[in-house]
Amino acid sequence: MQKTKKRKKRTSGKRVKVIKPRWWSIAAIIAVLAVLIGRPFLQKALTEHGATIPTSVRGDYGIDISHNNRGSIVWDSLMVMTDRAGRTVKDIKAARNITPVSYVFIKATEGQSMNDRRFKEYWKAAADHGIQRGAYHFYRTSKDPLRQARHFMKTVGQIRHGDLPPVLDIETTHKGLQKDQLNRNLLIWLKAVEENYGRKPIIYTYESYAREWLSEEITDNYPIWIAHYRTESPDRKDWQFWQFTDRALVYGVEYPVDLSVRKR
């Protein structure tokens, strides 16, 4: 079969218009590339330091932990290190001040049936490494206070002479609960635990919660561990412990952690 010759396609003679990218398109592309290339360096910079310790802080440091804390804990290396700006760091070369962690609060129970799955592990590890320890209960206002107290005491068992007093963590209320009823129930828990251990429990709460919900019968008669962030000092002056950040970098703890100070 004879092949036919291909005819050349004739053009119209018009010039093809070349569309040049506008300056903002080029800038956008450069910005995207910069983010992609610089992301590892940016992430590293953001993790080099944690929360800044308020200049008003005077006392020894402690952390509080539960199964919600990710990563591992190196119990024989727990230290709070700060740089020249007072920021918590993990790089010992950047540290200007180094202070050992003196104590640790460990979540034991919640409500009337929940056990923290890492309590026993952490409880034993703290004792084995000579770190003062304390157990806390996350209180559920919708549950029976006496059952919650018994659940806490059964889980924790005996506490040693050098251990911290037991802690009642109260942060939330269920809908419809009245202030008077809340305080009556809290006193049931507090008195049951105090009678069992012979020591007044510590109340952990936020400053606003203490002001709006807790009676003077509680705040005047039990030690206060106040949670209050991002200011030089709490408004309350009667605190024994002050949790001043939940974003501290502590050497020996893999991820940011709550950090508190005990009043001298």
C-alpha positions as CSV (number, residue, x, y, z in Angstrom):
1,M,0.0,0.0,0.0
2,Q,1.5,3.4,-1.0
3,K,2.0,5.8,1.9
4,T,0.6,9.3,1.5
5,K,2.8,12.2,2.3
6,K,2.0,14.3,5.4
7,R,1.2,17.8,4.7
8,K,2.7,20.5,6.9
9,K,0.3,22.3,9.0
10,R,0.3,26.0,8.2
11,T,0.3,28.5,11.0
12,S,-1.7,31.6,11.0
13,G,1.4,33.7,11.5
14,K,0.2,35.0,14.9
15,R,2.6,35.1,17.8
16,V,1.9,32.8,20.8
17,K,1.4,34.9,24.0
18,V,3.6,33.7,26.9
19,I,2.0,34.3,30.3
20,K,4.5,35.4,32.8
21,P,3.9,34.6,36.5
22,R,3.1,37.7,38.5
23,W,5.4,38.6,41.4
24,W,3.0,37.5,44.1
25,S,2.8,34.0,42.6
26,I,6.6,33.7,42.7
27,A,6.6,35.0,46.3
28,A,4.0,32.4,47.3
29,I,6.0,29.6,45.7
30,I,9.2,30.7,47.5
31,A,7.3,30.9,50.8
32,V,5.9,27.4,50.5
33,L,9.4,26.1,49.7
34,A,10.9,27.9,52.6
35,V,8.3,26.3,55.0
36,L,8.9,22.9,53.6
37,I,12.7,23.2,53.8
38,G,12.7,25.0,57.1
39,R,10.1,23.0,58.9
40,P,12.6,20.6,60.7
41,F,14.6,23.6,61.9
42,L,11.5,25.5,63.0
43,Q,10.2,22.4,65.0
44,K,13.6,22.1,66.6
45,A,13.6,25.7,67.6
46,L,10.2,25.5,69.1
47,T,11.1,22.5,71.2
48,E,14.4,23.9,72.6
49,H,12.7,25.7,75.4
50,G,9.5,25.4,77.4
51,A,7.5,27.6,79.8
52,T,9.3,30.4,81.6
53,I,9.5,30.2,85.4
54,P,8.0,33.3,87.0
55,T,10.6,35.4,88.8
56,S,8.5,35.3,92.0
57,V,8.9,31.5,92.3
58,R,10.8,30.6,95.5
59,G,10.8,27.0,96.6
60,D,11.5,23.4,95.5
61,Y,10.0,22.0,92.3
62,G,7.7,19.1,91.7
63,I,5.8,17.5,88.7
64,D,2.5,15.8,88.5
65,I,1.9,12.8,86.2
66,S,-0.6,10.3,85.1
67,H,-1.1,7.8,82.2
68,N,-1.9,10.9,80.1
69,N,1.7,11.9,80.1
70,R,3.3,10.5,76.9
71,G,6.7,9.0,76.6
72,S,9.2,7.7,79.2
73,I,10.4,9.0,82.5
74,V,14.1,8.7,83.5
75,W,13.6,8.7,87.3
76,D,17.2,9.1,88.3
77,S,17.7,12.1,86.1
78,L,14.8,14.4,86.9
79,M,16.0,18.0,86.9
80,V,14.5,21.5,86.2
81,M,17.0,23.4,84.0
82,T,16.5,27.1,83.0
83,D,18.4,29.3,80.6
84,R,19.4,32.9,81.0
85,A,15.8,34.0,80.2
86,G,14.3,31.8,82.8
87,R,12.9,29.4,80.3
88,T,12.8,25.6,81.0
89,V,15.3,23.7,78.7
90,K,16.5,20.2,78.2
91,D,19.9,21.1,76.7
92,I,22.4,21.1,79.6
93,K,24.7,23.4,77.6
94,A,22.0,26.1,77.5
95,A,21.2,25.7,81.3
96,R,22.1,28.5,83.6
97,N,20.4,27.0,86.7
98,I,19.9,23.3,87.5
99,T,17.5,22.1,90.3
100,P,16.6,18.5,91.0
101,V,12.9,17.6,91.1
102,S,12.0,17.1,94.7
103,Y,8.6,15.5,94.6
104,V,6.0,14.0,92.3
105,F,2.2,13.9,92.5
106,I,0.8,10.8,90.8
107,K,-2.8,10.2,89.8
108,A,-4.2,7.2,91.6
109,T,-8.0,7.2,91.0
110,E,-10.9,9.0,89.4
111,G,-14.6,8.8,90.4
112,Q,-15.6,5.6,92.3
113,S,-14.2,2.9,90.0
114,M,-11.4,4.2,87.7
115,N,-7.7,3.4,88.5
116,D,-4.9,5.2,86.6
117,R,-3.2,2.4,84.8
118,R,0.3,3.7,85.5
119,F,-0.2,4.5,89.2
120,K,1.4,1.4,90.6
121,E,4.4,1.7,88.3
122,Y,5.0,5.4,89.0
123,W,4.3,5.0,92.7
124,K,6.9,2.3,93.1
125,A,9.5,4.1,90.8
126,A,9.3,7.3,92.8
127,A,10.0,5.5,96.1
128,D,12.8,3.4,94.5
129,H,14.6,6.6,93.4
130,G,14.1,8.5,96.7
131,I,11.7,11.1,95.3
132,Q,9.0,12.3,97.6
133,R,5.6,11.1,96.3
134,G,2.0,12.0,96.7
135,A,-1.2,10.3,95.3
136,Y,-4.2,12.3,94.0
137,H,-7.8,11.5,93.3
138,F,-9.7,13.2,90.5
139,Y,-13.1,14.0,92.1
140,R,-16.3,13.5,90.1
141,T,-19.1,15.6,91.5
142,S,-21.8,13.2,90.1
143,K,-20.5,10.3,92.1
144,D,-20.9,9.3,95.8
145,P,-18.2,11.0,97.8
146,L,-17.7,8.2,100.4
147,R,-17.4,5.6,97.7
148,Q,-14.9,7.7,96.0
149,A,-12.9,8.1,99.2
150,R,-12.9,4.3,99.8
151,H,-11.9,3.6,96.2
152,F,-8.9,6.0,96.6
153,M,-7.8,4.5,99.9
154,K,-8.1,0.9,98.7
155,T,-6.0,1.7,95.6
156,V,-3.3,3.7,97.3
157,G,-3.0,1.6,100.5
158,Q,-0.7,2.7,103.2
159,I,1.4,5.9,102.7
160,R,4.9,6.2,104.2
161,H,5.9,8.8,106.8
162,G,7.9,10.7,104.2
163,D,5.1,10.7,101.5
164,L,3.1,13.8,100.7
165,P,-0.5,14.0,102.1
166,P,-3.2,12.6,99.8
167,V,-4.7,15.1,97.3
168,L,-8.2,15.8,96.3
169,D,-8.3,17.2,92.7
170,I,-11.5,19.2,92.2
171,E,-11.9,21.1,88.9
172,T,-15.4,20.5,87.5
173,T,-19.0,20.3,88.5
174,H,-21.9,18.5,86.9
175,K,-25.0,20.5,85.7
176,G,-27.5,21.4,88.3
177,L,-25.1,20.9,91.3
178,Q,-25.5,23.6,94.0
179,K,-22.5,25.1,95.8
180,D,-23.7,24.0,99.3
181,Q,-24.1,20.4,98.2
182,L,-20.7,20.3,96.5
183,N,-19.0,21.5,99.7
184,R,-20.9,19.0,101.9
185,N,-19.8,16.2,99.6
186,L,-16.2,17.3,99.4
187,L,-16.1,17.4,103.2
188,I,-17.3,13.8,103.4
189,W,-14.4,12.7,101.2
190,L,-11.9,14.9,103.0
191,K,-12.8,13.8,106.5
192,A,-12.9,10.1,105.5
193,V,-9.4,10.2,104.0
194,E,-8.1,12.4,106.9
195,E,-9.4,9.9,109.4
196,N,-7.8,7.0,107.6
197,Y,-4.4,8.5,107.1
198,G,-4.2,10.9,110.1
199,R,-3.2,13.7,107.7
200,K,-5.1,16.6,106.2
201,P,-5.5,16.1,102.5
202,I,-4.4,18.8,100.0
203,I,-6.9,20.5,97.8
204,Y,-5.9,20.9,94.2
205,T,-8.0,23.3,92.2
206,Y,-7.8,26.3,89.9
207,E,-7.9,29.7,91.5
208,S,-11.1,30.7,89.8
209,Y,-12.8,27.4,90.9
210,A,-11.7,28.0,94.5
211,R,-13.1,31.5,94.4
212,E,-16.4,30.6,92.9
213,W,-17.2,27.2,94.4
214,L,-15.3,26.3,97.5
215,S,-16.4,27.3,101.0
216,E,-14.1,28.9,103.6
217,E,-14.6,25.8,105.7
218,I,-12.5,24.0,103.1
219,T,-10.1,26.6,101.9
220,D,-9.3,27.8,105.5
221,N,-8.8,24.3,106.9
222,Y,-7.0,22.3,104.2
223,P,-3.7,23.0,102.4
224,I,-4.2,24.5,99.0
225,W,-2.4,23.5,95.8
226,I,-3.4,26.2,93.3
227,A,-3.2,26.0,89.5
228,H,-2.7,29.4,88.1
229,Y,-0.8,30.1,84.9
230,R,0.9,32.9,83.0
231,T,1.2,35.5,85.8
232,E,3.9,36.3,88.3
233,S,1.9,35.0,91.2
234,P,-1.6,33.8,92.2
235,D,-4.1,36.2,93.8
236,R,-4.5,33.8,96.7
237,K,-1.7,34.0,99.2
238,D,-2.6,30.9,101.3
239,W,-1.3,28.3,98.9
240,Q,1.2,25.6,99.9
241,F,1.8,24.5,96.3
242,W,1.5,26.5,93.1
243,Q,1.2,24.8,89.7
244,F,2.4,27.6,87.5
245,T,2.6,25.9,84.1
246,D,1.5,22.8,82.2
247,R,4.2,23.3,79.5
248,A,7.5,22.9,81.3
249,L,10.4,21.0,79.8
250,V,11.9,18.8,82.5
251,Y,15.1,16.9,82.0
252,G,14.2,13.2,82.3
253,V,10.6,13.6,81.0
254,E,10.1,13.1,77.3
255,Y,7.3,15.6,76.8
256,P,6.2,18.9,78.4
257,V,4.8,18.4,81.9
258,D,3.0,20.2,84.7
259,L,5.4,22.0,87.1
260,S,4.7,23.2,90.6
261,V,6.6,25.0,93.3
262,R,6.3,24.3,97.1
263,K,6.3,27.4,99.3
264,R,9.3,27.7,101.5
